[in-house]
Amino acid sequence: MVVRALVVAACAATALLVTTAAAQASAQPKEHDPVFGASSGSVGVLVTKLSHADATSRLRSSNITWSSSGGCSDRYNSTCTSFEQVNLMTIQGAQTLKSASGCALNITGGTETGHASGTYSHWNGYKLDYSLGTCVSNYIQNNFTYIGGSQWRSGSGNIYYKEGNHWDVTYYNCGGC
């Protein structure tokens, strides 16, 4: 009877572990997200969301510019560049990149619709797109670790992905702010 109880308990524990592992696997980061250690574990962490006005004020104070093909900031229009509901740490990450690199930064993509979905997405406030420029490209490629597939990882774990005509940056933290 005791042996049977132990076997049943062991089976239940195994089932729980398998279920937990499956749930964690389905919560793994999506495309362009790192798949390494604790620095990718922002799931479940409370983040501070900013309004478009607050974000632009912070960017302006660091001499970071932004532009859009539509000349607008409507989050629901894919031709706009919006910062509505961007994460504070994302804006701080842009400010850190600006101060560390000394390069001109122009943001061409924020939280507006039209980008790929996922946990660490533009819509969820984790990503910004930057115009390509010699200064910023040289800074990223010479100071961060190349991890393959046109991607570089900063020392703080943020991912810089060169997507043809822009940098797509995923901020898991503020980059040492």
DAMONOR-V92186 format. One record per residue. PHI is phi in degrees with one decimal (999 if undefined). OMEGA is omega in whole degrees, -180 to 180 (NA if undefined). NEAR is the number of other ideal C-beta (glycine too) atoms within 8 Angstrom. Layout:
BEGIN
{{PHI/OMEGA/NEAR} {PHI/OMEGA/NEAR}}
END
This chain:
BEGIN
{{999/179/4} {-65.2/179/5} {-61.7/179/6} {-61.0/179/7} {-62.6/178/8} {-65.7/178/8} {-63.5/178/8} {-61.4/179/8} {-63.2/179/8} {-63.6/178/8} {-63.7/179/8} {-64.5/179/8} {-63.9/178/8} {-62.9/179/8} {-61.8/179/8} {-64.4/179/8} {-63.2/179/8} {-64.4/178/8} {-62.8/179/8} {-63.5/179/8} {-62.4/179/8} {-64.9/179/8} {-65.1/179/8} {-66.9/-180/8} {-62.4/-180/7} {-72.8/180/6} {-96.7/-179/7} {-66.8/179/8} {-57.9/-179/9} {-94.5/-178/11} {-50.7/-180/5} {74.8/180/10} {-92.7/179/13} {-70.4/177/12} {-123.5/-178/6} {-135.6/172/6} {22.6/-172/4} {-70.4/-176/4} {-68.5/176/10} {-94.7/-173/12} {-90.6/180/7} {-80.2/179/10} {-62.9/178/6} {88.6/179/4} {-86.9/178/6} {-70.3/178/3} {-119.8/178/9} {-91.0/179/7} {-95.2/180/8} {-112.6/170/13} {-79.1/177/7} {-59.1/-178/11} {-63.0/179/6} {-65.7/-180/8} {-62.3/-178/14} {-66.9/176/10} {-62.7/179/8} {-65.9/179/12} {-64.3/180/15} {-59.0/-179/8} {-65.5/178/6} {-105.8/-179/10} {58.5/174/6} {-101.1/-178/12} {-100.3/175/9} {-147.3/-180/12} {-151.2/176/8} {-146.9/179/12} {-65.4/-180/4} {-94.3/-179/7} {63.2/-173/4} {-145.6/-179/9} {-133.0/-180/10} {-72.5/-177/8} {-61.3/-176/12} {-95.2/179/5} {-122.4/-174/10} {-68.7/177/6} {-88.6/179/7} {-96.7/170/12} {-118.7/-177/13} {-115.4/173/11} {-119.0/178/15} {-61.0/180/10} {71.5/174/7} {-70.8/177/14} {-74.0/176/13} {-53.8/-177/11} {-64.7/177/13} {-68.4/178/13} {-65.1/177/14} {-63.1/177/12} {-63.3/176/16} {-62.8/179/15} {-64.7/177/14} {-64.8/178/12} {-59.4/180/14} {-61.6/-177/13} {-70.4/-179/8} {-72.9/-175/10} {-88.0/-174/10} {72.2/-177/6} {-91.2/170/10} {-69.2/178/7} {-122.4/174/13} {-126.5/-180/11} {-88.8/-179/16} {-114.7/179/11} {-150.8/179/12} {-130.6/-174/13} {-97.4/-179/12} {-68.9/178/16} {-64.8/176/8} {110.5/178/4} {-96.8/178/10} {-61.2/179/8} {-87.4/178/6} {136.2/-179/10} {-58.4/-177/10} {-97.7/-173/13} {-105.8/172/12} {-59.7/-176/14} {-55.4/-179/8} {-82.6/171/10} {90.7/-177/12} {-94.3/-172/13} {-124.3/170/14} {-133.7/171/13} {-105.8/178/13} {-120.1/172/13} {-61.4/174/10} {-72.3/175/9} {-155.7/-178/10} {-58.4/-177/5} {-61.4/-177/10} {-67.7/178/15} {-64.0/178/11} {-63.1/-180/8} {-61.4/-178/12} {-62.3/-175/12} {-71.1/-179/9} {-96.7/-176/5} {-115.8/-179/7} {-111.6/-176/10} {-89.7/177/6} {-70.4/-178/7} {-117.9/178/9} {95.4/176/4} {62.0/-179/5} {61.7/-179/5} {-122.5/176/12} {-127.2/179/12} {-114.0/177/11} {-74.4/178/12} {-60.2/180/5} {-88.3/176/10} {102.0/178/12} {-72.7/-175/13} {-110.6/180/15} {-113.0/-175/13} {-114.8/180/12} {-83.5/-175/12} {-105.6/176/9} {71.2/-175/4} {-107.5/178/4} {-162.6/171/11} {-94.9/175/14} {-104.2/-173/12} {-114.5/177/14} {-104.0/-179/13} {-102.4/174/15} {-91.8/179/14} {-160.0/-175/11} {-84.9/175/12} {76.9/178/13} {97.8/-179/7} {-63.3/NA/8}}
END
